[in-house]
Structures are given as structure tokens and as C-alpha cells.
Amino acid sequence: MAFVGDSLDRFASEKATGAALTCGANSFSWQELAARINRIEAVLCERTDHASYVVLRLRDPADLVVCFFACARTGRVATVMDQDWPSAQASAVLEAVGPDLVIDDQSLPVLLTADTGSTETRRPPETSPEILPDEDDLFYAGFTSGSSGVPKGYVRSHRSWLESFKLSAQAFGISKGSRVVLPGQLTHSLHLYGAVCGLACGQQVVLTPRFDPRVVLRELGSAPEGSVLYATPTQLHFLAEAARRSGPIAAVKQVLASGAKWREADRQALKSVFPEARLFEFYGASETSFITLSSPEDNVPAGSVGCAAQGVDIVIGDPSSPAAPGWAGPVWVRSGLLFSHYISGISPDTLWRDGWLTVGDHGFLDERGFLFLTGRENRMVITSGLNVYPEEVEAVLAEHPSVALAVVAGLPDQVRGHRLEAVVELGAPLAGAEQILLRHCRERLAPGKVPRHIHIRAKMPLTPGGKPDIRKVVADLAKTGGSG
């Protein structure tokens, strides 16, 4: 019976004093990490039942990792929420999920010092003893933007991530002695996966509480046996810029990029600063895990996101009657890595059919099986690796009493993949409108969802039906580069 985190006890015995997890000034040996996880496990077993949803809203990435493993190893569902969500958004998700326990920065110290054997904290005994998780049990709920404004809460099983761990080991060739470096918060599924996969496979993991290129480069260069970096293309762009000033780092052996299409210019720049690194790119979604992979040896055609990862099937158009090579349509995937279901939010473009899943991406396959993405079923924009629905931002802008109409779009951006730009028609005069509306957005949206600029227009172009003509707005923005 396998489950995520089942190897930690063995590592605590075999590598007791070896470095396991580092986050800023704090560092834990394998033995110390296991002891901290065991402490949270005891609390969970006292206060919740098997299969309970436990919300984790923790600023410190190391605390999040500890609580995540404690949930996984006790058969609870670790429900990872972003600390930066506005209160209304967080409240909507909490109401939808109905968690059995919330662990945040205020409650964690209390839980760590609680006497789980005392009569005050002891729960009534369960009808059956604690049971080990099964591969098909749910263990993790994460969130990505939903078309309703309420984040989509997707749930995954132990099996889906265990299969992903196997695929990572086969595809990337990461050695057991490697140091895995994760830049930024673990609410990004790419970084959370990298941390959990690394520790589950016995590798030292280094977390940086925030993305600072200089700090990340220092950590990458300090491992004599080699470093592995998980990052979005936007992060890699800034790392390459910083590394060009500080010099190349030969200790980096693998770079794993995902979250947006990696620009070829940025890929080439990274080769010069990490000369010994093998550069991998993978495409997927929170609901699918890996869909395609591209390695340095694959000779991927320009514009492609690679071929299907091992164990993944891809068809275009209709799973029962796939489109021929070159024909574009919805991208459907089938694998053992797929999510289970949603627990919050709305996603009309996520569809299941006879074991096949589509999340709304459109594309085509060439004769050799390389996948090219052509667009999305909906208007979702990927900016700096973050999925953003323009409708959510438009709704926030529309809340301002001076705004009559608002359209938000993603324009191509060499660093971020896309950047958010907003066009607004005012219903009432508003001096200093752009700055006031930007402040309005910052107060109500997570940082990555705030438009880079807000463009005030005297009249919004409308469709014959009287709705904002989004196509024309986007075309006008593209024509002026968002500067008009």
C-alpha cells in the first residue's frame, strides 16, 4: 500500500542527520523533519477523521510542507489556500469546501504546543483505528482561477501524484544526491509538486520564501553534487538576467520549466548561465499534471510544447474520432495522472468523456506527434505562470461606481508570457482614473491578477447585441501595444 510520504520514516532512519529541508535561516534534518510532521499527524488524528479536508493557509513554505505531508500520511486532504486572497474570495472558498480544520499562521503554533493526550484536546475515539491511506484515496486539493470568480478547487489522489513521481524520475534523471531548489511560494502547484516530489524521493529541498533572483542563484551554486531548479519561464528570465551579472553556475544540472511557453531567446540565454544544465519544458494543467515533455535531445519544432509524456495519450477534436494531424480542435488527454473532481468554482470547459479529459485548450498534433497549442476554449490568460480569468478582473472593475464598462485582455509579453491590460469606459468623471482603479483592483485581487495598465476610453466598442466587442478591444490594444 503506497501513499505520498510513505518513504519519510525510512529516510529519517537512513539519513537521520542529513539535510532534508531548508527555508531561509531554518534547516531541518531528516530526523527533525519527520518529528515535526509526526507532531502535526498526532494533532490531525486527535481533531479530525480520516478523509477530512484540512485547509492550510500558511505563509512559511516549510510549515506548509510539514502540514501537507502530515495530511497525506494520515489520510486527510491537504487543502492549500493562498494567503494573499482577498477576504471575500477566501470566505467563498471556505464556505464551498466546508473544511474540518483550518491551519493558519495563528493556529499552527498552538497546535504544535497542544497536549494531544490531554482531556481538553482529546477527541472521542473513532469507531475504527487510524488506517493508512490507499493509493486511490484523495489527499490534495489545490486552487486555480475559476470563470465565476470563485477559484476552482481541484482534488487529486495519491495514485495520480505517485505516478507523476515515477514519470519525473524516468524523464529528468535527477540523482538522489541532488538539491532541489524552489523559488517562491508553494501555492503555485509547480513549486509545491517539486518540493513534495523531491522529499518523497529522498532529495534535499531548498525553499525560498519569496522570489529573489540573487538568493535563488546563491542556493543553486552551493550544492557540490548538483542543483535542480523548478521554475516558471518568467522566473527563469529574471534569473538569467541576474546570472549574467554574477557569472555562470556549473552546479545546476537540471532546469524544469512549466507554467507558460518558454521563449526560445530565454532558453538560449539560460544555457549560457547554466552551462551544465539539461533544460526541460513540460506542458500540463493543475487537473492533468504532465501532458507533454520536451528534453534537450528531442529537437522540438518551433512553437511546439513537445510530445506526449510517457503513459499519456493525446487526441484532438473528439476522443471517439480523433482529428488528423494538422487539424486543430480541443486537446483531450488520458493518463493515470488526472485529477478527480472539483470542490469549488465553475469550469464549463473542463469535460470528461470515457476516461478522456479536456480543460479547454485547443491545438493540433503534427505527423510526428508534437503538440502545438492554438488557443483556449475560454478567455483564460496565463501571466507569469498564473491562470487568470479576465471576467473576474472585469467584475472587480465594474464594482467601482465610476466604471460603466470594462474589458480585460492578455497581451503578449516577452517576460511574463502575457500581461493583463484593462480598457474602461467611465460612467462618471473620475480624476486620476487609472491610479484610482488600479488601487481599487489591488485591494480586491491577488497581486498577479491586477492589470499592468488601465486604459480609459471615451466609448467602448460594442457588438450588435450591445455587449463590449472584446475582439475589437483586443485588436486595438494589440495595435498600440497597450500604450494607447
CORDA-V767578 format. One record per pair of residues at least 4 apart in sequence whose C-alpha atoms are under 8 Angstrom apart, sorted by the first residue. I is the first residue (numbers start at 1). J is the second residue. Records with the same first field share a line. If there is no record, write none. Layout:
I=J  J
This chain:
1=133  134  135
2=6  133  134  135
3=72  73  133  134  135  158  159  162
4=69  72  73  158  161  162  200
5=69  72  73  200
6=73  200
7=11  200  201  202
8=12  30  34  199  200  202
9=13  34
10=14
11=15  16  30  31  202
12=16  30  31  33  34
13=31
15=30  31
16=29  30  31
17=29  30  31
18=29  30
19=27  28  29  30  204
20=27  28  29  30  33  199  202  203  204  205
21=27  28  29  30  33  62  204  205  206  207
22=26  27  28  62  204  205  206  207
23=27  61  62  206  207  208  209
24=207  208  209
28=32  33
29=33
30=34
31=35
32=36
33=37  66
34=38
35=39
36=40  66
37=41  66  67  69  70
38=42  70
39=43  112
40=44  66  67  70  111  112
41=45  70  71  73  74
42=46  116
43=47  111  112  114  116
44=48  49  70  71  74
45=49  50  74  130
46=116  121  122  123
47=101  121  122  123
48=52  100  101
49=76  126
50=74  75  76  130  131
51=75  76  77  137  138  139
52=75  76  77  99  100
53=76  77  78  79  97  98  99  100  101
54=71  76  77  78  79  99  100  101  102  103
55=78  79  80  81  99  101  102  103
56=64  67  68  78  79  80  81  102  103  104
57=64  80  81  82  83  102  103  104  105
58=63  64  83  103  104  105
59=63  64  83  105  185
60=64  209
61=65  185  186  207  208  209
62=66  207
63=67
64=68  186
65=69  195  196
66=70
67=71  78
68=72  78
69=73
70=74
71=75  76  77  78  139
72=76  77  78  133  139  140
73=132  133
74=130  131  132  133
75=131  132  133  137  138  139
76=138  139
77=138  139  140  141
78=139  140  141
79=140  141  142
80=140  141  142  143  187
81=90  142  143  187
82=187
84=446  447
85=89  90  445  446
86=90  443  444  445  446
87=91
88=92
89=93  150  151
90=94
91=95
92=96  150
93=97  150  151  344
94=98  99
96=343  344
97=343  344
103=107  108
104=108
105=109
106=110
107=111
108=112
109=113
110=114
114=121
115=121
116=121  122
117=121  122
118=122
133=137
134=158
135=157  158  159
136=157  158  159
137=157  158  159
138=155  156  157  158
139=155  156  157  158
140=155  156  157
141=153  154  155  156
142=153  154  155  187  189  286
143=151  152  153  154
144=151  152  153  154  286  387
145=149  150  151  152  387  388  389
146=150  151  152  345  346  347  389
147=345  346  347  389  391  392
148=345  346  391  392
149=345  389  391  392
150=344  345  346
151=344  345  346
152=342  343  344  345  346  347
153=342  343  344  345
154=286  287  339  340  341  342  343  344
155=339  340  341  342  343
156=160  161  338  339  340  341
157=161  339  340
158=162
159=163  336  337
160=164  336  337  338  339
161=165  337
162=166
163=167  336  337
164=168  289  290  337
165=169  197
166=170
167=171  310
168=172  173
169=173  174
172=254  280
174=178  228  254
176=201  202  203
177=203  204  225  226
178=203  204  223  225  226  227  228
179=203  204  205  206  223  225  226  227  228
180=194  195  198  203  204  205  206  227  228  229  230
181=205  206  207  208  216  219  220  227  228  229  230
182=191  194  195  205  206  207  208  229  230  231
183=191  207  208  209  210  211  212  216  230  231
184=191  207  208  209  210  211
185=191  208  209  210  211
186=190  191  192
187=191  192
188=192  386
189=193  286
190=194  230  231  258  259
191=195  230  231
192=196
193=197
194=198  230
195=199  205  207
196=200
197=201
198=202  203  204  205
199=203  204  205
206=219
208=215  216
211=216  235
212=216
213=217  238  239  242
214=218  239  242
215=219
216=220  239
217=221  239  243
218=222
219=223
220=227  228  229  249  251  252
221=227  249  250  251  252
222=251
223=227  251
224=251
225=251
226=251  252  253
227=251  252  253  254
228=252  253  254  255  256
229=252  254  255  256
230=255  256  257
231=235  236  255  256  257  258
232=236  257  258  259  260  384  385
233=237  257  258  259  260  261  262  263  266  384  385  415  416  417
234=238  384  385  415  416  417
235=239  384
236=240  266  270
237=241  266  270  415
238=242
239=243
240=244  266  269  270  273
241=245
242=246
243=247  248  249  273
244=248  273
247=273
248=272  273  274  275
249=273  274  275
250=274  275  276  277
251=274  276
252=274  276  277
253=274  276  277  278
254=277  278  279  280
255=277  278  279  280
256=279  280  281  282
257=262  279  280  281  282
258=262  281  282  283  284  385
259=283  382  384  385  386
260=283  382  383  384  385  417
261=305  417
262=266  267  281
263=267  414
264=268
265=269
266=270
267=271  279
268=272
269=273
270=274  275
271=275  277
278=295  296
279=295  296
280=293  294  295  296
281=293  294  295  305
282=290  291  292  293  294  305  306
283=290  291  292  293  305  306
284=288  289  290  291  292
285=289  290  291  359
286=339
287=338  339  359
288=333  337  338  339
289=337  338
290=309  337
291=308  309  312  314  333
292=305  306  307  308  309  371
293=305  306  307  308  309
294=298  300  305  306  307
300=304  305  306  370
301=370
303=372
304=370  371  372  373
305=370  371  372  373
306=370  371  372
307=369  370  371
308=312  313  314  369  370  371
311=335  336
312=333  334  335  336
313=333  334  335
314=331  332  333  334
315=319  322  323  331  332  333
316=322  323  327  328  329  330  331  332  363  364  365
317=321  322  323  328  329  330  331  332
318=322  323  330  332
319=332  353  356
323=327  328  329
325=364  365  366  367
326=364  365  366  367
327=364  365
328=362  363  364  365  374
329=362  363  364
330=358  360  361  362  363  377
331=358  359  360  361  362  363  364
332=356  357  358  359
333=356  357  358
334=338  355  356  357
338=357
349=358  359  360  377  378
350=357  358  359  360
351=357  358  359
352=356  357  358
353=357
360=376  377  378
361=373  374  375  376  377
362=373  374  375  376  377
363=371  372  373  374  375
364=371  372  373  374
365=369  370  371  372
366=370  371  372
376=380
379=389  390
380=387  388  389  390
381=387  388  389  390  409  410  418
382=386  387  388  410  417  418
383=387  388  410  416  417  418  419  420  448
384=415  416  417  418  448
385=416
386=448
388=392  449
389=393
390=394  407  408  409
391=395  408
392=396
393=397  408  441  445  449  450
394=398  406  407  408
395=399
396=400  441  444
397=403  406  437  440  441
398=403  404  405  406
399=403
400=437  440
401=427  428
402=426  427  428  429  430
403=424  425  426  427  428
404=424  425  426  427
405=424  425  426  427  460  468
406=422  423  424  425
407=422  423  424  468  470  473
408=420  421  422  423  451
409=420  421  422  474
410=418  419  420  421
411=418  419  420  421  477  478  481  482
412=417  418  419
413=417  418  419
414=418
419=451  452
420=449  450  451  452  453
421=451  452  453  454  455  482
422=451  453  454  455
423=454  455  456  457  473
424=454  455  456  457  460
425=456  457  458  459  460
426=430  456  457  458
432=436
433=437  456
434=438  453  454  455  456
435=439
436=440
437=441  454
438=442  450  451  453  454
439=443
440=444
441=445  450
442=446  447  450
445=449  450
446=450
453=482
455=484
460=468  469  473
461=468  469  472  473
462=466  467  468  469
463=467  468  469
469=473
470=474
471=475
472=476
473=477
474=478
475=479
476=480
477=481  482  483  484
478=482
480=484
